[in-house]
């Protein structure tokens, strides 16, 4: 139980979950944020210290403690946090958030990774959550690897964490799902890609173990050769998009009517959520499994915008409309503003329009789905 973040250990909402550890399904999180590097790595690879990676790791750690609600009966059972913050980040973070938090060195990350894996293998039905922010590089045709604080000491890639191999390493565990978030660049460097004699850290990998994990998602903040971006003294575009998605914009409705964030819904929405913040940042998400793995459950349907328009627009001033859900009309409107837009709960709606004097609408009543990411839009055409 080492490396547990003090905020998590002290939060009364999680005391029962801590007691369940190793006996019932739980979510086990390992969070890494690396903003500072040794002079050798900075000089060799031109790596500047960062001022957002550690704060981004804190951001997702806070979300897990304060907001996470397991959608698969696996409440937060452990949260290991390791940070190597810059001076600017230290001055921005609450002192209690950084109290007794170990640095992201190879020694510490190796121990935390070993304990995290042991917890994941302690009971069937666990959920794995791994997030790492900092400088990253593409490695041997895949990746990325997250560079740790003491990267390139000694020369080689031993002081780094390999996300792809860690994802493979969890394949033989009895997990309900695993979620890995590589919030770093995938720059290419021949020296790193071809170095011999060392291997980056990863979750234990036994290729002879049969696959037992039900589903997984691996979400990279950059495609091969690409970059991830953040705000100095703030957080990364990727973590803000991720939290936006977790809070509802990446949710999907199951047959039961519950709204959940899953491996597949994150795969579908994270690229667009990041693009809203930085159009040039290309996210590479992948997910697999016989069915999507559920992560976070919402108390109520997420809100999104429903937009209604008339074409040609010159007919909007004499037109009006209504919105129906489940057989009940709850909104009647005019087109004082065109298009007419209002927030509604995500779901299915029926929308109708009419005009005075009457207009020959091609189809005056339409069904429209409203989704958490993208909302819903319907346009009514007037016959020419």
C-alpha positions in Angstrom: 0.0 0.0 0.0 2.9 2.3 -0.5 2.9 5.5 -2.6 -0.8 6.1 -1.8 -1.7 9.8 -2.2 -2.5 11.5 1.1 -5.6 13.1 -0.2 -7.0 9.7 -1.1 -6.0 8.0 2.2 -7.6 10.8 4.2 -10.8 11.2 2.3 -13.6 9.6 4.4 -15.5 8.6 1.3 -12.9 6.1 0.4 -12.3 4.4 3.8 -14.7 1.6 3.1 -13.1 1.1 -0.3 -9.6 0.8 1.3 -11.0 -1.9 3.6 -12.2 -3.9 0.6 -8.8 -3.9 -1.0 -7.6 -7.3 -2.2 -10.9 -9.0 -1.5 -13.5 -7.4 -3.8 -13.2 -5.7 -7.2 -11.8 -2.2 -7.2 -10.2 0.4 -9.4 -6.5 0.8 -8.9 -4.9 4.0 -10.2 -1.3 4.8 -10.9 -0.7 8.5 -11.7 2.7 9.9 -12.9 3.6 13.5 -13.7 7.2 14.4 -14.8 8.1 18.0 -15.4 11.8 18.1 -14.4 14.8 16.2 -16.0 18.5 15.8 -15.5 20.9 18.1 -17.3 22.2 15.1 -19.4 18.8 14.4 -20.9 18.0 18.1 -21.4 21.3 18.6 -23.3 21.3 15.3 -25.3 17.7 15.6 -26.5 16.9 19.2 -26.1 14.3 18.5 -23.5 13.1 21.6 -21.6 11.7 21.3 -18.2 7.9 21.4 -18.3 5.4 23.5 -16.3 2.2 21.5 -16.8 2.8 17.7 -16.5 2.8 17.4 -12.7 -0.2 19.8 -12.4 -2.0 17.6 -15.0 -1.3 14.5 -13.0 -2.7 16.3 -9.9 -5.8 17.3 -11.9 -6.7 13.7 -12.8 -5.8 12.5 -9.3 -8.3 15.1 -7.8 -10.9 14.0 -10.3 -10.6 10.3 -9.2 -10.9 11.2 -5.5 -13.7 13.7 -5.9 -15.8 12.6 -8.8 -15.1 9.1 -9.9 -18.1 6.7 -9.7 -17.3 3.2 -11.0 -19.7 2.0 -13.6 -18.8 -1.7 -13.0 -18.9 -2.1 -9.3 -15.2 -1.5 -8.8 -14.8 1.6 -6.6 -11.5 3.4 -6.2 -9.4 1.1 -4.0 -5.9 2.6 -4.5 -4.4 5.7 -5.9 -0.6 5.9 -6.3 0.7 9.3 -7.2 4.3 10.2 -8.1 5.3 13.7 -9.2 8.4 15.5 -10.3 7.1 19.1 -10.4 8.8 22.2 -11.7 9.4 25.2 -9.4 6.5 27.0 -11.0 4.2 24.0 -10.4 5.3 23.8 -6.8 4.3 27.4 -6.3 0.9 26.8 -8.0 -0.1 23.6 -6.2 -1.5 23.4 -2.7 1.2 22.3 -0.3 -1.0 19.4 1.0 -1.2 18.0 -2.6 2.5 17.6 -2.7 3.1 16.5 0.8 5.1 13.2 0.9 4.6 12.6 -2.8 7.6 10.7 -4.2 9.5 11.8 -7.3 9.1 10.0 -10.6 12.5 8.3 -10.7 13.0 4.8 -12.0 13.5 3.4 -8.5 10.2 4.9 -7.3 8.2 4.1 -10.4 9.4 0.5 -10.5 8.3 -0.1 -6.9 4.9 1.7 -7.5 4.4 -0.2 -10.7 5.1 -3.6 -9.0 2.6 -2.8 -6.1 0.0 -1.6 -8.6 0.3 -4.8 -10.6 0.0 -6.9 -7.4 -3.2 -5.0 -6.4 -4.6 -5.6 -9.9 -4.0 -9.3 -9.7 -5.5 -9.6 -6.2 -9.1 -10.2 -7.2 -11.1 -10.8 -10.4 -13.1 -7.9 -11.8 -10.6 -5.1 -11.0 -10.2 -2.0 -13.2 -6.8 -0.6 -14.0 -6.2 3.1 -14.5 -2.8 4.4 -15.6 -2.1 8.1 -16.5 1.3 9.5 -17.2 2.2 13.1 -18.3 5.6 14.4 -19.4 8.1 14.2 -22.3 7.5 11.1 -24.4 9.1 9.4 -27.4 8.1 6.8 -29.9 9.9 3.5 -29.2 10.6 0.6 -31.6 7.7 1.3 -33.9 5.2 1.9 -31.1 4.9 3.7 -27.9 5.1 6.1 -26.4 7.6 5.8 -23.6 7.3 8.3 -20.8 10.6 9.7 -19.8 11.2 9.7 -16.1 13.0 12.3 -14.0 16.3 10.5 -14.2 16.0 9.5 -17.9 19.4 8.8 -19.7 21.2 8.1 -16.4 22.8 5.7 -17.3 22.6 6.0 -21.1 19.6 4.1 -22.3 15.9 3.9 -22.0 15.7 2.0 -18.7 14.5 5.1 -16.9 11.3 5.4 -18.9 7.8 3.8 -18.8 6.5 1.9 -21.8 2.7 2.3 -22.2 2.3 -0.2 -25.1 4.2 -3.0 -23.4 2.4 -2.3 -20.1 -0.9 -2.6 -22.0 0.2 -6.0 -23.3 1.4 -7.0 -19.8 -2.1 -6.7 -18.4 -3.6 -9.0 -21.0 -3.4 -12.1 -18.8 -4.9 -10.4 -15.7 -8.5 -11.1 -14.6 -9.4 -7.5 -15.2 -12.8 -6.1 -16.1 -11.1 -3.4 -18.0 -7.9 -1.4 -18.2 -7.6 2.3 -19.2 -4.1 3.8 -20.0 -3.6 7.5 -20.8 -0.2 8.5 -22.3 -0.3 12.3 -22.1 3.0 12.9 -23.8 4.6 13.5 -27.3 5.6 10.7 -29.6 8.7 12.3 -31.0 11.1 10.1 -33.0 14.8 9.9 -32.1 17.0 7.3 -33.7 19.3 7.2 -30.7 16.4 6.2 -28.4 14.8 3.9 -30.9 17.9 1.8 -31.6 19.7 1.8 -28.2 20.7 -1.7 -27.1 21.0 -3.3 -23.7 18.2 -1.7 -21.8 14.5 -1.9 -21.8 11.9 0.6 -20.4 9.8 -0.2 -17.4 6.5 -1.9 -18.0 3.9 -4.0 -16.3 5.0 -7.7 -16.1 4.5 -9.4 -19.4 4.0 -13.1 -19.7 3.2 -14.0 -23.4 2.4 -17.5 -22.4 -0.5 -16.4 -20.2 -4.0 -16.8 -21.8 -5.9 -13.6 -22.3 -8.3 -13.0 -19.4 -8.8 -9.2 -19.4 -12.3 -8.4 -20.7 -11.5 -5.1 -22.5 -8.9 -2.3 -22.7 -8.3 1.2 -24.0 -5.0 2.9 -24.7 -5.2 6.6 -25.4 -2.2 8.4 -26.7 -2.2 12.2 -26.6 -0.1 12.2 -29.9 0.3 10.1 -32.9 3.6 8.7 -34.0 6.0 11.5 -34.6 3.5 14.0 -33.2 3.3 16.4 -30.3 1.1 17.0 -27.2 0.5 20.5 -25.9 -0.2 22.2 -22.6 -0.3 25.6 -20.9 2.7 26.8 -18.9 1.7 26.9 -15.3 -1.5 25.1 -16.1 -2.4 21.7 -17.5 -2.3 19.8 -20.8 -5.0 19.9 -23.5 -5.3 16.1 -23.2 -6.1 16.0 -19.5 -8.7 18.8 -19.8 -10.3 17.0 -22.7 -10.2 13.7 -20.8 -11.9 15.3 -17.7 -14.4 17.0 -20.0 -15.2 13.6 -21.5 -15.3 11.8 -18.1 -17.7 14.4 -16.8 -20.2 13.6 -19.5 -19.2 14.5 -23.0 -17.7 11.0 -23.6 -20.7 9.2 -22.1 -22.8 6.7 -23.9 -26.2 5.3 -23.0 -26.4 1.6 -22.3 -29.5 -0.5 -23.0 -30.4 -0.1 -19.3 -30.6 3.6 -19.8 -27.5 4.3 -17.7 -25.0 6.8 -19.0 -21.5 5.5 -18.8 -18.0 6.4 -20.1 -16.5 3.3 -21.7 -13.4 2.2 -23.6 -15.1 2.7 -26.9 -16.9 6.0 -26.1 -13.5 7.5 -25.1 -12.0 6.2 -28.3 -14.7 7.9 -30.3 -14.7 11.3 -28.6 -11.2 12.1 -27.2 -9.8 13.2 -30.6 -12.5 15.7 -31.1 -12.4 17.0 -27.5 -8.6 17.6 -27.8 -9.0 19.2 -31.3 -11.4 21.7 -29.7 -8.4 22.9 -27.7 -5.6 22.5 -30.3 -6.5 21.7 -33.9 -3.0 20.4 -34.7 -2.8 17.9 -31.8 -3.6 14.4 -33.2 -4.8 11.9 -30.6 -4.3 8.2 -31.2 -6.9 6.1 -29.3 -7.3 2.4 -29.5 -9.6 0.0 -27.7 -10.4 -3.7 -27.9 -12.6 -6.3 -26.2 -15.7 -8.4 -26.8 -17.7 -5.6 -25.3 -16.8 -2.0 -24.2 -15.3 -1.8 -20.7 -17.2 0.6 -18.4 -15.3 3.2 -16.4 -17.3 6.1 -15.0 -21.1 6.2 -14.4 -23.2 9.4 -14.4 -26.0 10.3 -12.0 -28.0 11.8 -14.8 -27.9 12.2 -18.6 -25.3 14.8 -19.7 -26.5 18.0 -21.1 -25.9 19.0 -24.8 -27.2 21.6 -27.2 -30.2 20.9 -29.5 -30.3 23.2 -32.5 -33.3 23.7 -34.8 -33.2 25.7 -38.1 -35.4 26.5 -41.1 -34.1 26.7 -44.7 -34.2 29.0 -46.5 -33.6 31.2 -43.4 -35.9 34.0 -44.7 -38.9 31.9 -43.5 -37.7 31.7 -39.9 -39.4 34.9 -38.7 -42.9 33.4 -39.5 -42.1 29.9 -38.3 -42.4 28.3 -34.8 -41.7 24.9 -33.4 -42.0 22.4 -30.6 -39.9 19.8 -28.9 -41.3 16.5 -27.6 -39.7 13.8 -25.4 -41.3 10.5 -24.6 -44.7 11.8 -25.8 -44.7 15.1 -23.9 -44.2 18.5 -25.5 -42.0 20.5 -23.1 -40.9 23.4 -25.2 -42.6 25.7 -27.8 -40.5 28.3 -29.5 -40.2 30.9 -32.2 -37.1 31.7 -34.2 -36.4 35.1 -32.7 -32.8 33.8 -32.8 -32.0 31.6 -35.8 -31.1 28.8 -35.4 -33.0 28.1 -32.2 -30.6 26.5 -29.7 -31.2 25.2 -26.2 -29.5 22.8 -23.8 -31.3 19.5 -23.2 -30.5 16.2 -21.6 -28.8 13.8 -24.1 -31.2 11.4 -25.6 -33.9 11.1 -28.3 -36.3 13.9 -29.2 -39.1 14.6 -31.7 -39.1 18.1 -33.2 -41.8 19.8 -35.3 -42.3 23.1 -37.1 -45.2 25.1 -38.5 -45.6 28.5 -40.1 -48.2 31.2 -40.5 -49.1 31.5 -43.3 -48.5 27.7 -43.8 -45.4 26.7 -45.6 -44.8 23.5 -47.6 -42.2 21.9 -45.3 -40.7 18.8 -46.8 -41.0 17.0 -43.5 -42.5 19.0 -40.7 -41.8 16.5 -37.9 -38.4 14.8 -37.4 -36.7 12.5 -34.8 -33.3 13.8 -33.7 -30.7 12.1 -31.4 -28.8 14.5 -29.0 -25.4 13.2 -28.1 -23.1 14.4 -25.3 -20.4 15.2 -27.8 -21.7 17.1 -30.8 -25.2 17.7 -29.5 -28.0 17.4 -32.0 -29.1 19.5 -35.0 -32.2 19.3 -37.2 -33.0 21.4 -40.3 -36.4 21.8 -41.8 -36.5 22.4 -45.6 -39.2 24.5 -47.3 -40.1 23.3 -50.8 -39.2 25.8 -53.4 
